[in-house]
C-alpha cells in the first residue's frame, strides 16, 4: 500500500497547449492484466477507470510537460499476484481518449508485508 512518485517528461512538439491524461500501470511478467492506482486531486483512481478520470495535464506552447504522478499497486485487483517482479509504465491518453501510448517500462520488485491480527471471540 506504499505509493511512489514517477517523474514524467513529455516532449510532443506537434501538440502545443494540448490536454492529455496520464495513469500509472503495473503488470506481472507474462501477465495480461494491467493494474494500479494513480492519485488524482487527492483520490486514488483505478487503472481501469475511464481516461478522463486519470491525471489531467496540458502541454506548454512548445508541446512539453514535466511533472510527477503518484502511484501505487492495487492489491484488490486480479492482476496483482502478491510479492514478486512487475513492470511499471505510464500510459498517456489524448483529450478524446485515444491511447494509451505507453512509456518505457521499469522493472520493480513488490514485497508484501502482512501484519498478524489477533482476535478474541467471546461466547
C-alpha positions, 0 to 999 in steps of 0.5 A: 500500500506504499505509493511512489512518485514517477517523474514524467517528461513529455516532449510532443512538439506537434501538440502545443497547449494540448490536454492529455491524461496520464495513469500509472500501470503495473503488470506481472511478467507474462501477465495480461492484466494491467493494474494500479492506482494513480492519485488524482486531486487527492483520490486514488483512481483505478487503472481501469477507470475511464481516461478522463478520470486519470491525471489531467495535464496540458502541454506548454506552447512548445508541446512539453510537460514535466511533472510527477504522478503518484502511484501505487499497486492495487492489491484488490485487483486480479492482476496483482499476484502478491510479492514478486517482479512487475513492470511499471509504465505510464500510459498517456491518453489524448483529450478524446481518449485515444491511447494509451501510448505507453512509456518505457517500462521499469522493472520493480520488485513488490514485497508484501508485508502482512501484519498478524491480527489477533482476535478474541471471540467471546461466547 
